[in-house]
Amino acid sequence: MRYQLDLTLRQAEGALSRVLGAAERRGFRPLAVDGEAQADGDRWYLRLTVEGDRDDANLQNQLSKLYDCLEVEVSPCQ
């Protein structure tokens, strides 16, 4: 199943690689990444599309534990 993740991240070195690594370790394959920096230069807004057979609630829970991840929403792709 495909999921869309909407994330708000601190603009910190390695934040994106930690998010991608956590998703892959939980059994989700990244398909697309799109994002932009907030005008204040403090945050990134990231949209990540992943595919996997595991429970999306587990992925959301694990990503929310990352220090640089301020907010995460997971929704099924239509």
C-alpha positions in Angstrom: 0.0 0.0 0.0 1.2 3.6 -0.7 1.2 6.3 1.9 1.8 10.0 1.9 3.7 11.5 4.8 3.5 15.2 5.5 6.3 16.2 7.8 7.7 19.3 9.5 11.4 19.0 10.2 14.0 21.1 12.0 16.5 22.3 9.5 19.4 20.2 10.9 22.2 18.3 9.3 21.1 14.7 8.6 17.4 15.3 9.4 16.3 14.0 5.9 18.5 11.0 6.0 17.3 10.0 9.5 13.6 10.2 8.2 14.4 8.2 5.1 16.4 5.6 7.1 13.7 5.2 9.7 11.1 4.6 7.0 13.3 2.1 5.2 14.1 0.2 8.5 10.3 -0.1 9.1 9.8 -1.8 5.8 8.6 1.2 3.7 10.3 2.0 0.3 10.5 5.7 -0.5 9.0 6.5 -3.9 9.0 10.3 -4.0 10.3 13.2 -2.0 9.3 16.8 -2.3 10.0 19.6 0.1 10.8 23.2 0.7 12.4 25.4 3.4 10.3 27.7 5.5 11.0 31.4 4.9 12.4 31.8 8.4 15.1 29.2 7.5 14.2 27.2 10.7 12.1 24.4 9.3 11.5 22.2 6.3 8.2 21.0 5.0 8.5 17.6 3.4 6.1 15.4 1.5 7.3 11.8 1.2 5.5 9.0 -0.7 6.3 5.5 0.5 5.2 2.0 -0.2 5.0 -0.9 2.2 2.9 -3.7 3.6 3.3 -2.8 7.3 1.1 -0.8 9.5 1.3 3.0 8.9 0.6 3.8 12.5 3.9 2.2 13.5 5.8 4.3 10.9 4.1 7.5 12.2 4.9 6.6 15.8 8.6 5.9 15.0 9.0 9.1 12.9 7.4 11.2 15.6 10.2 10.0 18.0 12.9 11.6 15.9 14.3 14.7 17.5 14.3 16.7 14.2 10.7 15.6 13.3 8.3 18.3 14.7 5.1 17.0 13.1 4.1 14.0 11.0 0.9 13.0 9.3 0.4 9.7 7.4 -2.4 9.2 5.0 -3.2 6.5 2.4 -2.6 7.6 -1.2 -5.7 7.6 -3.4 
